[in-house]
Amino acid sequence: MSTELDRFLLNPRYRLQWEEAQGCHILLYPEGLVRLSESAAEILKRCHSPTTRAALVADLQRKFPGAETLSEDVAEFLQQARQREWIQRAGD
């Protein structure tokens, strides 16, 4: 289980980019692509260099000050992103 202080980043096998034809951000990888929701893209945009969940939540709270369940939503997304191997622990 990860903690707020664990450092992670986007898995280098994936590339995050805006896809005009799809009208959304996507994650490209050798076998295909994943269409992302706006909130998933906002989180993953901040994962290009090593970060922590606490730092990520603080940055998102500055951008979206009215988001009441932000911390819980980010924690849930990061858990799913790690299971899908979209992110990895920094240094792995």
C-alpha positions in Angstrom: 0.0 0.0 0.0 1.3 3.5 -0.8 1.4 6.4 1.5 1.1 10.2 0.9 4.9 10.4 0.9 5.7 7.7 -1.7 7.2 9.2 -4.8 5.9 8.1 -8.1 5.8 9.2 -11.8 4.2 8.3 -15.1 5.4 5.0 -16.4 7.9 5.7 -19.3 6.1 3.1 -21.4 3.1 5.6 -21.6 2.9 9.0 -23.2 0.3 11.5 -22.2 -1.0 13.7 -24.9 -4.0 15.7 -26.1 -5.7 14.0 -29.0 -7.6 16.5 -31.1 -9.5 13.8 -33.1 -10.8 12.3 -29.8 -11.3 15.6 -28.1 -9.5 14.4 -24.9 -6.2 13.5 -23.4 -5.0 10.0 -24.0 -2.2 7.7 -22.8 -0.4 6.1 -25.7 1.5 2.8 -25.2 2.9 0.3 -27.7 -0.3 -1.8 -27.7 -2.8 1.0 -28.0 -4.2 4.0 -26.2 -6.4 4.8 -23.2 -8.9 7.7 -23.4 -8.8 9.7 -20.1 -11.4 11.8 -18.3 -10.5 15.4 -17.6 -9.8 14.6 -14.0 -7.5 11.7 -14.8 -5.6 13.9 -17.3 -5.2 16.7 -14.7 -3.7 14.2 -12.3 -1.4 12.5 -14.8 -0.2 15.9 -16.2 1.5 16.4 -12.8 3.2 13.0 -12.9 5.9 13.6 -15.5 8.5 14.0 -12.8 8.6 12.3 -9.4 5.9 13.6 -7.1 4.0 12.5 -4.0 0.3 12.2 -3.4 0.4 15.0 -0.9 2.2 17.4 -3.3 -0.2 16.4 -6.1 -3.3 17.0 -4.0 -1.9 20.4 -2.8 -1.3 21.5 -6.4 -4.8 20.3 -7.5 -6.4 22.1 -4.5 -4.9 25.4 -5.7 -6.3 24.9 -9.2 -9.7 23.5 -8.0 -10.3 25.1 -4.6 -14.0 24.0 -4.4 -13.4 20.3 -4.9 -14.5 18.8 -1.6 -13.5 15.1 -2.1 -10.3 15.9 -4.0 -7.9 14.0 -1.6 -10.0 10.9 -1.6 -10.6 11.0 -5.4 -6.9 11.4 -6.1 -6.0 8.5 -3.7 -8.5 6.3 -5.5 -7.3 7.2 -8.9 -3.6 6.7 -8.0 -4.4 3.3 -6.7 -6.1 2.4 -10.0 -3.3 4.0 -12.0 -0.7 1.9 -10.2 -2.7 -1.3 -10.7 -2.9 -0.5 -14.4 0.8 0.4 -14.4 0.2 3.9 -15.7 2.4 5.2 -12.8 5.3 3.6 -11.0 7.2 4.2 -7.8 10.0 6.7 -8.5 13.3 4.7 -8.8 11.7 1.5 -10.0 
